[in-house]
Amino acid sequence: MQAKQPRWVQSVLLYLAVANSVPGLWALWVPRDFYDYFPGFGRTWVAIDGPYNEHLIRDVGAFFLALDTLCFLTLLVPRLVTVRATAICLLVFNVPHLLYHLNHLHMLPPIDQVGNVVTLTLNVLLPAVLLRFS
């Protein structure tokens, strides 16, 4: 049986769970609003990239919630899912996600370029740290 994770691992898992739950719930339950207004605060990162597709947006929301569930299971039931397995799953999504957005920054104003790169890079670096040190 795996011992309880160190506090820093728990903190990273909690951050990643929350970071996935916000877009996940938003996209799944109010897809048009997510498309028009994500990430909020007067910024728009999704609508700028192509026409609205409710099916795609809802699927993306469900996917984010699946990652969210994986993070919470790893945090709350460590004997069920290992930290390393969760980190690998997060990286499988977050690395291509970051690469896509890095290649499409030209569509965004400078402040959104910075916000996009910072948040998506954090979502790659944190699982990489978990994978390396857990």
N, C-alpha and C positions, 0 to 999 in steps of 0.2 A: 504494500500500500504506500502510495506517495504521501510524504509529509506535507503539512501545510506550507504554502508558498511564502517566501519572504515578503515583507511589506512592500518593497519596491515592485515586485512582480504583481502583487495584488493591485497596486496603484495603476500600473500600466494596463493590466487587463480591464480594470474598471474604466479607465479613460477610453480605451478602444471599444469597449461595450457601449458606452454612452455615445461616442463618436459615430458608431454605426447605427444606433437606435434612432437618432434624430433624423437623418435622411431616410432611413428605412420606414419608420412610421409615417413620416410626411408623404413620401412617394407612394406608399401602398394605400393609404387612406384618403388622401386628397391629391391625386396625381397631377391634375391640371394646375393646382396651386404650387406644387413642387416645381413643375416645369417652368412656370412663370416667375417664381420668386426665390428659388433656392440660390444662395444660402441664406437669404433674408437680409435684414438691415439695409434695404435699398439696393442690394447687389443682385445681379442676375448671371448665373453661370451655366444654366442648362439651356434655356430658350435661345440663347445666342448661337447654339451649335446645330440647329436644324429643326425641322417641323415636329410638332407634338405627336406623340404616339402613346396613347393610354396604356396599351398592352406592355410596351417596353418599359414605361415608367413604373407601372405596378410590379413588373418582374424585377426591376432594379430594387424597388423597395423591399420586396420579399427576400432578395439576395442579401441586402444589407441586414435585414432582421435575422437571417440565417447565421451570418457572421456574428451578430450581436448575441444570439443564443449560444453559439460556440464559446464566445468569450465569457459569458455568464456561467455556463456549465463548468468551464475550466477554473473559474474563480471560486464557485460555490461547491463543486463536487470534483476536487482535483484527482480523485482516484478513477474517475470516469474518463476524463480527457486530459492529456498531458499538455503542459505549457508549450512544449516544443511542437507538438502536432498543431496546436492552435496557431502558433507563430507561422508555421509553414502554410497553413490555409490562408491566413491573412496576407502573407506575401504573394501567394498565387493570384490573389485579386489585386492587391495594392500596387505591385510593381508595374503590371501592364496599365493599370488605371493612371498611375503617375506618368508613365511614358506617353500615353495618349495625350494627356493634358499638357505636358511639356512641349509637344509638337503642335499644339493648337492655342498657345498663349496669345498669338497675334490678334485673336478675336476679342480679347478682353482689354479693358483699360488698365493702366499700370498698377493701380491699387489692387485690382482683382487678380492680376498676374501674381503679385506678391502673396496675396492671401491664398490663392490656389496652390502655388508652389510650396508655401510653408505648411499648410494643412496636409496636403497629399504626401509631402516628403516625410513629415512626422509619422504618417500612417505606414510608411515603409521602414523608417529608422527604428521605431519602437518595437515592432515584431522582430526586426533583425537583432536588436539588443536582447530580447527575450530568447531568441533562438541561440544566440552566442553564449549567454551567461546563465541560462537556467538548466 
